[in-house]
Amino acid sequence: MAIPLPKPVRRLIDQCETGFTVGKKLKLTLITLVYLVSFVDLVPDVLLPFGVLDDGVALFLLVKVWCSPTLASGRTADADIMDTPPSDAVPVRNTAHGGAR
């Protein structure tokens, strides 16, 4: 039985399949570091082990983000896939404007 996750966490995990830009990875790293060092926490750290568990989950998600594919800035994974020709593609000779003979 899978544990139901909040929508933002589910979207983050799903996006790990397609990847992030370096800028997005750095932004998520900064947010995670601020969360880890701040006194504001979803579960206070004095409630062991649950207080430490939420910090561990935040670190796990950050590692998952950095292990995901890195996309070029301003591109999506779909655009990268569309730019890659299939392995069985046959090159087409350009015959416009008196093309190669």
Contacts in CASP RR format, 6 or more apart in sequence:
PFRMAT RR
TARGET T0000
AUTHOR 0000-0000-0000
METHOD contacts of the structure
MODEL  1
MAIPLPKPVRRLIDQCETGFTVGKKLKLTLITLVYLVSFVDLVPDVLLPF
GVLDDGVALFLLVKVWCSPTLASGRTADADIMDTPPSDAVPVRNTAHGGA
R
5 13 0 8 1.000
9 61 0 8 1.000
12 28 0 8 1.000
12 61 0 8 1.000
12 65 0 8 1.000
13 61 0 8 1.000
13 64 0 8 1.000
15 68 0 8 1.000
16 64 0 8 1.000
16 65 0 8 1.000
16 67 0 8 1.000
16 68 0 8 1.000
17 68 0 8 1.000
18 68 0 8 1.000
18 69 0 8 1.000
18 71 0 8 1.000
18 76 0 8 1.000
18 77 0 8 1.000
18 78 0 8 1.000
19 68 0 8 1.000
19 69 0 8 1.000
19 70 0 8 1.000
19 71 0 8 1.000
19 77 0 8 1.000
20 28 0 8 1.000
20 65 0 8 1.000
20 68 0 8 1.000
20 69 0 8 1.000
20 70 0 8 1.000
20 71 0 8 1.000
21 70 0 8 1.000
21 71 0 8 1.000
21 72 0 8 1.000
21 73 0 8 1.000
21 74 0 8 1.000
21 75 0 8 1.000
22 70 0 8 1.000
22 73 0 8 1.000
23 73 0 8 1.000
25 65 0 8 1.000
25 66 0 8 1.000
25 70 0 8 1.000
28 62 0 8 1.000
28 65 0 8 1.000
29 62 0 8 1.000
29 65 0 8 1.000
29 66 0 8 1.000
32 58 0 8 1.000
32 59 0 8 1.000
32 61 0 8 1.000
32 62 0 8 1.000
35 41 0 8 1.000
35 55 0 8 1.000
35 58 0 8 1.000
36 55 0 8 1.000
36 58 0 8 1.000
36 59 0 8 1.000
41 51 0 8 1.000
41 54 0 8 1.000
41 55 0 8 1.000
42 54 0 8 1.000
43 50 0 8 1.000
43 51 0 8 1.000
43 53 0 8 1.000
43 54 0 8 1.000
44 51 0 8 1.000
45 51 0 8 1.000
45 52 0 8 1.000
45 55 0 8 1.000
69 77 0 8 1.000
71 77 0 8 1.000
71 80 0 8 1.000
72 80 0 8 1.000
93 99 0 8 1.000
93 100 0 8 1.000
94 100 0 8 1.000
END
